[in-house]
Amino acid sequence: LLFVPSTEDHKVDRVMQLCKKDAKNNLEEYKNKFGREPATFDDFAFYSGIEKRLRTEGIDLSPQDAFEAYSHGDRKIKKLFDEKVASEGVGEHTAIMLLQGINFGSSSPELTEKMYRKAYEDERDFWAGKWYGVTIPEEFKVASLEAGEGAVLQIAVAYTLEYYPELLDSLDLRDYINTEGSR
């Protein structure tokens, strides 16, 4: 995920530009189709992944309807989503999706925060974990957005300290060295 500085930084910049463009295009496509911004990450991710796959196969169902059909044993839907995937290229595909997600978050920070908070309020049955049979406990504890921010800052500090120590002050990260994510 984290790129090590190299002579090919221009390639990384190009990939980041393409991922940012894809993230914006995916959001615009979603808004054009539904007339609103996505309320949760499930809305957005399932639309851009599952619904596109359903359309490719000529199946006219929403992701939520497909989930219901899958959970009720619909053979066509189960066959579509239970197929094996070759491990070749999974890392690259995952990295691209991750970069698109990061660029989506950086392009739309307010929407990202709203979607994150909304994800833990409702629709627990529609989570990807539920799709794959993960039991979600009744008493559900979620790390706060602020706690997650602290963890990300610690990662950013470690990376910056290793590769770009001269940027610690300009990024206002020096205070996070050897802390638990708080100042």
N, CA, C and O of each residue as an XYZ file, in Angstrom:
732
protein
N       0.828     -1.203      0.000
C       0.000      0.000      0.000
C       0.862      1.252      0.000
O       0.653      2.150     -0.815
N       1.803      1.315      0.886
C       2.636      2.505      0.971
C       3.782      2.370     -0.002
O       4.499      1.369     -0.010
N       3.943      3.370     -0.806
C       4.975      3.326     -1.823
C       6.301      3.776     -1.246
O       6.364      4.756     -0.504
N       7.336      3.076     -1.580
C       8.683      3.455     -1.195
C       9.191      4.402     -2.273
O       9.060      4.111     -3.462
N       9.770      5.534     -1.872
C      10.255      6.477     -2.874
C      11.217      5.799     -3.842
O      12.062      5.000     -3.440
N      11.080      6.124     -5.099
C      11.960      5.537     -6.106
C      12.070      6.496     -7.279
O      11.515      7.594     -7.268
N      12.787      6.059     -8.270
C      12.924      6.886     -9.469
C      11.651      6.844    -10.305
O      11.539      7.576    -11.288
N      10.695      6.004     -9.935
C       9.470      5.881    -10.719
C       8.288      6.557    -10.027
O       7.144      6.124    -10.173
N       8.570      7.620     -9.273
C       7.503      8.343     -8.590
C       6.454      8.865     -9.567
O       5.277      8.958     -9.218
N       6.868      9.206    -10.790
C       5.920      9.711    -11.782
C       4.861      8.658    -12.114
O       3.718      9.007    -12.408
N       5.228      7.381    -12.071
C       4.256      6.312    -12.335
C       3.241      6.231    -11.200
O       2.049      6.032    -11.438
N       3.716      6.384     -9.972
C       2.819      6.374     -8.815
C       1.853      7.550     -8.917
O       0.655      7.397     -8.680
N       2.376      8.724     -9.269
C       1.521      9.899     -9.422
C       0.451      9.657    -10.484
O      -0.702     10.050    -10.301
N       0.816      9.027    -11.570
C      -0.137      8.750    -12.651
C      -1.220      7.776    -12.183
O      -2.401      7.966    -12.476
N      -0.817      6.745    -11.464
C      -1.791      5.787    -10.928
C      -2.746      6.500     -9.976
O      -3.956      6.279    -10.025
N      -2.206      7.354     -9.112
C      -3.047      8.085     -8.164
C      -4.029      9.000     -8.903
O      -5.190      9.100     -8.506
N      -3.585      9.659     -9.959
C      -4.474     10.517    -10.748
C      -5.600      9.699    -11.376
O      -6.757     10.118    -11.366
N      -5.262      8.542    -11.917
C      -6.277      7.684    -12.535
C      -7.276      7.174    -11.502
O      -8.477      7.129    -11.767
N      -6.787      6.791    -10.330
C      -7.676      6.301     -9.273
C      -8.599      7.410     -8.779
O      -9.772      7.167     -8.496
N      -8.069      8.621     -8.676
C      -8.896      9.754     -8.251
C      -9.991     10.017     -9.286
O     -11.142     10.269     -8.931
N      -9.626      9.958    -10.559
C     -10.598     10.155    -11.634
C     -11.671      9.067    -11.586
O     -12.858      9.363    -11.718
N     -11.256      7.806    -11.397
C     -12.212      6.702    -11.297
C     -13.149      6.890    -10.115
O     -14.353      6.662    -10.232
N     -12.603      7.304     -8.977
C     -13.426      7.502     -7.784
C     -14.482      8.574     -8.043
O     -15.646      8.399     -7.683
N     -14.081      9.674     -8.662
C     -15.040     10.744     -8.974
C     -16.072     10.270     -9.992
O     -17.260     10.557     -9.849
N     -15.628      9.551    -11.014
C     -16.559      9.039    -12.030
C     -17.562      8.067    -11.425
O     -18.746      8.113    -11.755
N     -17.096      7.183    -10.538
C     -17.999      6.229     -9.889
C     -19.048      6.951     -9.052
O     -20.214      6.556     -9.040
N     -18.636      8.018     -8.345
C     -19.587      8.784     -7.542
C     -20.602      9.485     -8.445
O     -21.798      9.471     -8.153
N     -20.145     10.088     -9.522
C     -21.059     10.760    -10.455
C     -22.037      9.767    -11.077
O     -23.222     10.067    -11.215
N     -21.548      8.593    -11.450
C     -22.410      7.560    -12.028
C     -23.486      7.154    -11.023
O     -24.651      6.986    -11.384
N     -23.093      7.000     -9.772
C     -24.046      6.633     -8.722
C     -25.100      7.732     -8.565
O     -26.298      7.454     -8.531
N     -24.641      8.982     -8.470
C     -25.574     10.098     -8.277
C     -26.518     10.235     -9.469
O     -27.698     10.535     -9.287
N     -26.019     10.021    -10.679
C     -26.875     10.091    -11.867
C     -27.925      8.992    -11.863
O     -29.063      9.219    -12.274
N     -27.554      7.804    -11.405
C     -28.491      6.676    -11.406
C     -29.561      6.828    -10.328
O     -30.737      6.563    -10.577
N     -29.151      7.259     -9.113
C     -30.076      7.277     -7.985
C     -30.558      8.672     -7.595
O     -31.467      8.801     -6.774
N     -29.965      9.717     -8.168
C     -30.398     11.070     -7.848
C     -30.002     11.536     -6.462
O     -30.574     12.493     -5.939
N     -29.040     10.877     -5.869
C     -28.570     11.241     -4.522
C     -27.171     10.688     -4.315
O     -26.687      9.861     -5.089
N     -26.534     11.162     -3.255
C     -25.242     10.596     -2.881
C     -25.478      9.272     -2.159
O     -26.552      9.070     -1.592
N     -24.511      8.375     -2.169
C     -24.674      7.128     -1.412
C     -24.749      7.428      0.084
O     -24.063      8.321      0.580
N     -25.585      6.674      0.797
C     -25.724      6.880      2.239
C     -24.679      6.085      3.012
O     -24.234      6.514      4.076
N     -24.289      4.939      2.486
C     -23.306      4.096      3.171
C     -22.296      3.577      2.155
O     -22.504      3.676      0.946
N     -21.202      3.025      2.663
C     -20.208      2.421      1.781
C     -20.799      1.219      1.065
O     -20.451      0.942     -0.083
N     -21.697      0.499      1.744
C     -22.345     -0.642      1.098
C     -23.106     -0.194     -0.138
O     -23.002     -0.810     -1.199
N     -23.878      0.892      0.005
C     -24.589      1.453     -1.151
C     -23.635      1.625     -2.320
O     -23.889      1.170     -3.435
N     -22.544      2.288     -2.032
C     -21.608      2.694     -3.075
C     -20.801      1.518     -3.608
O     -20.722      1.310     -4.819
N     -20.206      0.755     -2.709
C     -19.352     -0.362     -3.129
C     -20.175     -1.454     -3.805
O     -19.763     -1.998     -4.830
N     -21.336     -1.775     -3.236
C     -22.144     -2.821     -3.834
C     -22.680     -2.374     -5.181
O     -22.798     -3.179     -6.104
N     -23.005     -1.090     -5.298
C     -23.475     -0.616     -6.598
C     -22.376     -0.768     -7.636
O     -22.588     -1.346     -8.702
N     -21.201     -0.245     -7.314
C     -20.153     -0.224     -8.331
C     -19.593     -1.609     -8.606
O     -19.027     -1.828     -9.676
N     -19.726     -2.532     -7.701
C     -19.216     -3.876     -7.926
C     -20.302     -4.862     -8.304
O     -20.308     -5.406     -9.409
N     -21.212     -5.085     -7.386
C     -22.227     -6.122     -7.572
C     -23.226     -5.762     -8.669
O     -23.540     -6.595     -9.519
N     -23.724     -4.529     -8.655
C     -24.734     -4.192     -9.660
C     -24.157     -4.236    -11.069
O     -24.829     -4.673    -12.003
N     -22.926     -3.787    -11.224
C     -22.296     -3.861    -12.550
C     -22.152     -5.318    -12.990
O     -22.342     -5.642    -14.162
N     -21.818     -6.178    -12.052
C     -21.689     -7.600    -12.395
C     -23.050     -8.190    -12.766
O     -23.161     -8.967    -13.713
N     -24.075     -7.814    -12.016
C     -25.422     -8.289    -12.332
C     -25.833     -7.835    -13.733
O     -26.367     -8.618    -14.518
N     -25.575     -6.556    -14.038
C     -25.935     -6.037    -15.361
C     -25.182     -6.767    -16.460
O     -25.753     -7.078    -17.505
N     -23.894     -7.045    -16.229
C     -23.086     -7.762    -17.216
C     -23.697     -9.122    -17.528
O     -23.642     -9.588    -18.666
N     -24.276     -9.754    -16.517
C     -24.892    -11.075    -16.696
C     -26.352    -10.982    -17.138
O     -27.012    -12.007    -17.307
N     -26.861     -9.759    -17.325
C     -28.238     -9.583    -17.770
C     -29.268     -9.799    -16.679
O     -30.424    -10.103    -16.974
N     -28.872     -9.649    -15.428
C     -29.784     -9.840    -14.298
C     -30.221     -8.467    -13.806
O     -29.385     -7.646    -13.432
N     -31.519     -8.215    -13.805
C     -32.048     -6.907    -13.440
C     -32.489     -6.898    -11.974
O     -33.682     -6.878    -11.671
N     -31.505     -6.913    -11.073
C     -31.773     -6.843     -9.637
C     -30.867     -5.790     -9.021
O     -29.759     -5.550     -9.500
N     -31.350     -5.166     -7.955
C     -30.479     -4.273     -7.194
C     -29.549     -5.151     -6.358
O     -29.829     -6.335     -6.172
N     -28.457     -4.597     -5.854
C     -27.590     -5.394     -4.984
C     -28.338     -5.954     -3.776
O     -28.099     -7.089     -3.364
N     -29.251     -5.150     -3.205
C     -30.008     -5.639     -2.049
C     -30.908     -6.806     -2.434
O     -31.006     -7.785     -1.694
N     -31.560     -6.709     -3.581
C     -32.406     -7.814     -4.043
C     -31.564     -9.053     -4.350
O     -31.989    -10.180     -4.093
N     -30.372     -8.837     -4.900
C     -29.470     -9.966     -5.176
C     -29.039    -10.627     -3.875
O     -28.946    -11.852     -3.801
N     -28.777     -9.827     -2.854
C     -28.416    -10.367     -1.546
C     -29.543    -11.238     -0.998
O     -29.304    -12.338     -0.499
N     -30.763    -10.739     -1.097
C     -31.917    -11.517     -0.633
C     -32.035    -12.826     -1.418
O     -32.248    -13.888     -0.834
N     -31.895    -12.743     -2.728
C     -31.980    -13.945     -3.567
C     -30.876    -14.928     -3.194
O     -31.116    -16.133     -3.123
N     -29.682    -14.426     -2.957
C     -28.551    -15.275     -2.562
C     -28.842    -15.958     -1.230
O     -28.638    -17.164     -1.088
N     -29.318    -15.185     -0.256
C     -29.563    -15.761      1.069
C     -30.719    -16.756      1.062
O     -30.813    -17.597      1.957
N     -31.610    -16.671      0.054
C     -32.712    -17.631     -0.070
C     -32.365    -18.779     -1.005
O     -33.217    -19.611     -1.316
N     -31.106    -18.826     -1.456
C     -30.640    -19.971     -2.232
C     -30.884    -19.910     -3.724
O     -30.809    -20.943     -4.388
N     -31.173    -18.744     -4.281
C     -31.380    -18.624     -5.727
C     -30.164    -19.184     -6.465
O     -29.050    -18.685     -6.306
N     -30.384    -20.217     -7.266
C     -29.264    -20.917     -7.920
C     -28.467    -20.022     -8.863
O     -27.237    -20.068     -8.870
N     -29.153    -19.215     -9.653
C     -28.456    -18.365    -10.620
C     -27.561    -17.346     -9.901
O     -26.418    -17.123    -10.299
N     -28.090    -16.740     -8.853
C     -27.315    -15.746     -8.095
C     -26.182    -16.435     -7.345
O     -25.058    -15.934     -7.332
N     -26.459    -17.567     -6.728
C     -25.404    -18.289     -6.001
C     -24.280    -18.695     -6.947
O     -23.102    -18.585     -6.605
N     -24.644    -19.163     -8.131
C     -23.623    -19.561     -9.102
C     -22.769    -18.356     -9.505
O     -21.551    -18.466     -9.644
N     -23.414    -17.223     -9.688
C     -22.711    -16.006    -10.095
C     -21.697    -15.561     -9.036
O     -20.588    -15.149     -9.376
N     -22.070    -15.641     -7.767
C     -21.205    -15.115     -6.713
C     -20.388    -16.175     -5.983
O     -19.540    -15.831     -5.161
N     -20.617    -17.431     -6.257
C     -19.835    -18.481     -5.601
C     -18.707    -19.016     -6.475
O     -18.053    -19.994     -6.112
N     -18.478    -18.390     -7.610
C     -17.424    -18.902     -8.479
C     -16.054    -18.609     -7.884
O     -15.859    -17.628     -7.167
N     -15.120    -19.483     -8.201
C     -13.752    -19.319     -7.717
C     -13.057    -18.232     -8.525
O     -13.315    -18.043     -9.713
N     -12.182    -17.539     -7.848
C     -11.442    -16.452     -8.482
C      -9.968    -16.810     -8.458
O      -9.439    -17.219     -7.425
N      -9.310    -16.657     -9.585
C      -7.875    -16.931     -9.647
C      -7.135    -15.929     -8.765
O      -7.492    -14.752     -8.708
N      -6.115    -16.405     -8.089
C      -5.377    -15.517     -7.196
C      -4.445    -14.573     -7.951
O      -3.975    -13.583     -7.391
N      -4.181    -14.875     -9.207
C      -3.327    -13.997    -10.005
C      -3.998    -12.637    -10.172
O      -5.165    -12.555    -10.555
N      -3.272    -11.603     -9.890
C      -3.783    -10.255    -10.088
C      -4.664     -9.733     -8.977
O      -5.069     -8.571     -9.014
N      -4.979    -10.562     -7.977
C      -5.842    -10.112     -6.892
C      -5.185     -8.965     -6.129
O      -5.849     -7.991     -5.775
N      -3.899     -9.079     -5.880
C      -3.191     -8.025     -5.154
C      -3.254     -6.697     -5.878
O      -3.512     -5.662     -5.264
N      -3.019     -6.719     -7.178
C      -3.066     -5.488     -7.960
C      -4.477     -4.909     -7.989
O      -4.666     -3.702     -7.843
N      -5.468     -5.785     -8.180
C      -6.860     -5.329     -8.223
C      -7.260     -4.737     -6.874
O      -7.918     -3.699     -6.820
N      -6.865     -5.393     -5.793
C      -7.173     -4.896     -4.456
C      -6.488     -3.560     -4.210
O      -7.091     -2.648     -3.645
N      -5.236     -3.440     -4.628
C      -4.507     -2.183     -4.446
C      -5.191     -1.048     -5.199
O      -5.287      0.066     -4.683
N      -5.661     -1.315     -6.399
C      -6.352     -0.280     -7.174
C      -7.645      0.124     -6.478
O      -7.948      1.313     -6.373
N      -8.411     -0.862     -5.999
C      -9.645     -0.541     -5.284
C      -9.344      0.273     -4.030
O     -10.058      1.223     -3.712
N      -8.291     -0.103     -3.328
C      -7.905      0.616     -2.124
C      -7.509      2.052     -2.455
O      -7.905      2.984     -1.755
N      -6.738      2.229     -3.509
C      -6.342      3.578     -3.921
C      -7.554      4.399     -4.361
O      -7.629      5.596     -4.082
N      -8.500      3.758     -5.046
C      -9.722      4.470     -5.418
C     -10.481      4.894     -4.164
O     -11.024      5.997     -4.105
N     -10.515      4.019     -3.170
C     -11.182      4.355     -1.913
C     -10.510      5.511     -1.202
O     -11.178      6.411     -0.693
N      -9.190      5.485     -1.167
C      -8.446      6.580     -0.537
C      -8.709      7.883     -1.290
O      -8.936      8.927     -0.678
N      -8.677      7.815     -2.604
C      -8.929      9.020     -3.392
C     -10.373      9.479     -3.281
O     -10.637     10.681     -3.314
N     -11.309      8.555     -3.153
C     -12.701      8.932     -2.914
C     -12.777      9.698     -1.599
O     -13.401     10.756     -1.524
N     -12.137      9.156     -0.562
C     -12.156      9.812      0.743
C     -11.508     11.182      0.725
O     -11.996     12.112      1.367
N     -10.412     11.312     -0.006
C      -9.738     12.613     -0.050
C     -10.489     13.611     -0.927
O     -10.385     14.819     -0.714
N     -11.238     13.125     -1.903
C     -12.011     14.014     -2.776
C     -13.329     14.440     -2.133
O     -13.830     15.533     -2.397
N     -13.882     13.580     -1.297
C     -15.191     13.841     -0.678
C     -15.123     13.533      0.814
O     -15.793     12.608      1.274
N     -14.332     14.283      1.582
C     -14.148     13.929      2.994
C     -15.424     14.007      3.828
O     -15.632     13.174      4.710
N     -16.280     14.991      3.565
C     -17.510     15.107      4.355
C     -18.441     13.928      4.071
O     -19.028     13.356      4.989
N     -18.571     13.573      2.793
C     -19.407     12.429      2.429
C     -18.829     11.140      3.008
O     -19.576     10.282      3.479
N     -17.515     11.002      2.975
C     -16.862      9.812      3.523
C     -17.151      9.681      5.013
O     -17.474      8.595      5.493
N     -17.033     10.784      5.742
C     -17.319     10.740      7.185
C     -18.776     10.388      7.435
O     -19.074      9.575      8.310
N     -19.693     10.992      6.674
C     -21.120     10.701      6.822
C     -21.400      9.220      6.548
O     -22.149      8.577      7.284
N     -20.797      8.689      5.490
C     -21.010      7.284      5.133
C     -20.432      6.357      6.200
O     -21.037      5.336      6.525
N     -19.267      6.704      6.747
C     -18.652      5.879      7.787
C     -19.557      5.823      9.011
O     -19.833      4.748      9.543
N     -20.015      6.988      9.452
C     -20.867      7.019     10.648
C     -22.183      6.284     10.392
O     -22.677      5.573     11.267
N     -22.743      6.450      9.215
C     -24.009      5.805      8.860
C     -23.861      4.280      8.779
O     -24.803      3.543      9.073
N     -22.692      3.823      8.383
C     -22.475      2.384      8.207
C     -22.709      1.607      9.491
O     -23.053      0.426      9.443
N     -22.529      2.245     10.628
C     -22.673      1.542     11.891
C     -24.012      1.808     12.564
O     -24.269      1.296     13.653
N     -24.861      2.598     11.932
C     -26.162      2.891     12.524
C     -27.212      1.849     12.160
O     -28.019      1.450     13.000
N     -27.198      1.409     10.900
C     -28.222      0.460     10.471
C     -27.708     -0.384      9.314
O     -26.525     -0.341      8.978
N     -28.592     -1.137      8.720
C     -28.268     -2.006      7.584
C     -27.187     -3.035      7.913
O     -26.420     -3.425      7.033
N     -27.120     -3.477      9.163
C     -26.094     -4.452      9.541
C     -26.259     -5.765      8.783
O     -25.281     -6.462      8.517
N     -27.501     -6.097      8.438
C     -27.721     -7.350      7.727
C     -27.225     -7.301      6.288
O     -27.078     -8.341      5.645
N     -26.968     -6.108      5.784
C     -26.558     -5.976      4.388
C     -25.042     -5.880      4.240
O     -24.538     -5.701      3.132
N     -24.331     -5.995      5.321
C     -22.874     -5.905      5.266
C     -22.296     -7.091      4.515
O     -22.896     -8.165      4.467
N     -21.145     -6.889      3.940
C     -20.475     -7.958      3.202
C     -20.223     -9.159      4.099
O     -20.296    -10.299      3.639
N     -19.929     -8.924      5.367
C     -19.706    -10.032      6.299
C     -20.929    -10.919      6.402
O     -20.809    -12.145      6.416
N     -22.084    -10.324      6.473
C     -23.328    -11.088      6.541
C     -23.503    -11.891      5.250
O     -23.947    -13.039      5.275
N     -23.151    -11.274      4.136
C     -23.249    -11.941      2.832
C     -22.489    -13.256      2.857
O     -22.956    -14.262      2.324
N     -21.313    -13.245      3.481
C     -20.467    -14.432      3.497
C     -20.674    -15.298      4.733
O     -19.892    -16.215      4.983
N     -21.706    -15.019      5.501
C     -22.056    -15.882      6.611
C     -21.414    -15.543      7.940
O     -21.461    -16.357      8.862
N     -20.819    -14.372      8.068
C     -20.227    -13.973      9.339
C     -21.349    -13.589     10.293
O     -22.237    -12.814      9.937
N     -21.307    -14.128     11.496
C     -22.303    -13.786     12.496
C     -21.928    -12.454     13.125
O     -20.813    -12.280     13.617
N     -22.859    -11.522     13.105
C     -22.628    -10.207     13.696
C     -23.262    -10.218     15.082
O     -24.467    -10.442     15.200
N     -22.473     -9.980     16.144
C     -23.012    -10.053     17.502
C     -24.102     -9.012     17.739
O     -24.109     -7.945     17.125
N     -25.023     -9.349     18.645
C     -26.100     -8.419     18.971
C     -25.550     -7.145     19.591
O     -25.937     -6.041     19.206
N     -24.638     -7.303     20.561
C     -24.006     -6.124     21.147
C     -22.783     -5.822     20.304
O     -21.794     -6.556     20.322
N     -22.869     -4.760     19.589
C     -21.889     -4.468     18.553
C     -21.063     -3.261     18.960
O     -21.602     -2.173     19.163
N     -19.748     -3.451     19.081
C     -18.870     -2.351     19.475
C     -18.058     -1.919     18.269
O     -17.419     -2.734     17.603
N     -18.095     -0.645     18.005
C     -17.421     -0.087     16.845
C     -16.393      0.924     17.314
O     -16.670      1.745     18.188
N     -15.216      0.860     16.735
C     -14.203      1.870     17.035
C     -14.681      3.202     16.468
O     -15.213      3.266     15.360
N     -14.487      4.246     17.231
C     -14.915      5.563     16.769
C     -14.053      6.022     15.601
O     -12.938      5.542     15.395
N     -14.591      6.944     14.859
C     -13.847      7.529     13.748
C     -12.575      8.180     14.273
O     -11.525      8.128     13.631
N     -12.682      8.791     15.441
C     -11.529      9.454     16.041
C     -10.447      8.453     16.435
O      -9.262      8.747     16.285
N     -10.827      7.281     16.934
C      -9.837      6.249     17.279
C      -9.145      5.739     16.015
O      -7.937      5.505     16.010
N      -9.911      5.571     14.963
C      -9.328      5.151     13.688
C      -8.371      6.196     13.144
O      -7.339      5.867     12.559
N      -8.723      7.451     13.343
C      -7.852      8.535     12.894
C      -6.508      8.464     13.617
O      -5.462      8.693     13.011
N      -6.538      8.150     14.907
C      -5.297      8.021     15.665
C      -4.418      6.914     15.121
O      -3.200      7.069     15.030
N      -5.028      5.798     14.759
C      -4.259      4.677     14.207
C      -3.642      5.057     12.865
O      -2.488      4.725     12.591
N      -4.400      5.743     12.041
C      -3.887      6.170     10.739
C      -2.738      7.159     10.920
O      -1.743      7.101     10.197
N      -2.876      8.056     11.875
C      -1.798      9.017     12.127
C      -0.519      8.311     12.561
O       0.575      8.724     12.175
N      -0.640      7.261     13.351
C       0.546      6.513     13.765
C       1.233      5.866     12.564
O       2.462      5.848     12.482
N       0.452      5.342     11.646
C       1.016      4.752     10.427
C       1.687      5.841      9.589
O       2.788      5.650      9.071
N       1.012      6.980      9.463
C       1.578      8.091      8.686
C       2.882      8.583      9.300
O       3.830      8.899      8.581
N       2.931      8.650     10.628
C       4.155      9.082     11.310
C       5.286      8.101     11.029
O       6.399      8.511     10.695
N       5.006      6.811     11.161
C       6.050      5.803     10.940
C       6.583      5.881      9.511
O       7.794      5.831      9.292
N       5.692      6.001      8.554
C       6.095      6.083      7.146
C       6.893      7.359      6.880
O       7.947      7.326      6.246
N       6.379      8.470      7.369
C       7.054      9.752      7.147
C       8.419      9.762      7.813
O       9.394     10.238      7.233
N       8.490      9.242      9.021
C       9.760      9.178      9.749
C      10.784      8.344      8.984
O      11.967      8.682      8.946
N      10.322      7.257      8.379
C      11.216      6.361      7.645
C      11.694      6.956      6.320
O      12.880      6.884      5.997
N      10.777      7.538      5.559
C      11.101      7.937      4.191
C      11.203      9.447      3.949
O      11.932      9.880      3.057
N      10.490     10.237      4.725
C      10.484     11.688      4.518
C      10.568     12.437      5.851
O       9.684     13.245      6.137
N      11.573     12.207      6.663
C      11.629     12.847      7.982
C      11.590     14.372      7.908
O      11.157     15.028      8.855
N      12.030     14.924      6.812
C      12.027     16.384      6.673
C      10.611     16.959      6.589
O      10.433     18.171      6.715
N       9.599     16.107      6.379
C       8.215     16.570      6.269
C       7.434     16.504      7.578
O       6.283     16.940      7.621
N       8.023     15.975      8.640
C       7.306     15.829      9.911
C       6.684     17.143     10.376
O       5.515     17.176     10.760
N       7.459     18.220     10.343
C       6.940     19.501     10.824
C       5.892     20.087      9.883
O       4.853     20.566     10.338
N       6.153     20.054      8.585
C       5.194     20.647      7.647
C       3.872     19.873      7.619
O       2.829     20.447      7.307
N       3.909     18.585      7.940
C       2.679     17.784      8.015
C       2.070     17.786      9.413
O       1.038     17.159      9.652
N       2.714     18.493     10.325
C       2.247     18.594     11.714
C       2.120     17.214     12.367
O       1.140     16.925     13.054
N       3.131     16.367     12.137
C       3.108     15.002     12.666
C       4.070     14.782     13.830
O       4.009     13.747     14.495
N       4.940     15.726     14.078
C       5.969     15.518     15.095
C       5.362     15.192     16.466
O       5.913     14.379     17.209
N       4.247     15.812     16.796
C       3.624     15.577     18.104
C       3.077     14.159     18.259
O       2.776     13.734     19.374
N       2.945     13.424     17.159
C       2.391     12.071     17.222
C       3.456     10.987     17.376
O       3.124      9.807     17.492
N       4.711     11.370     17.378
C       5.786     10.386     17.538
C       5.721      9.818     18.947
O       5.683     10.560     19.928
N       5.709      8.477     19.037
C       5.664      7.765     20.320
C       4.451      8.119     21.166
O       4.546      8.197     22.390
N       3.305      8.336     20.513
C       2.056      8.547     21.241
C       1.066      7.508     20.758
O       1.370      6.715     19.866
N      -0.086      7.512     21.331
C      -1.137      6.581     20.915
C      -2.134      7.270     19.988
O      -3.324      6.954     20.007
N      -1.654      8.204     19.185
C      -2.535      8.853     18.217
C      -3.165     10.123     18.726
O      -3.961     10.740     18.019
N      -2.828     10.535     19.949
C      -3.386     11.779     20.453
C      -2.253     12.725     20.793
O      -1.128     12.300     21.054
N      -2.554     13.974     20.788
C      -1.531     14.980     21.086
C      -1.396     15.180     22.570
O      -0.581     15.990     23.012
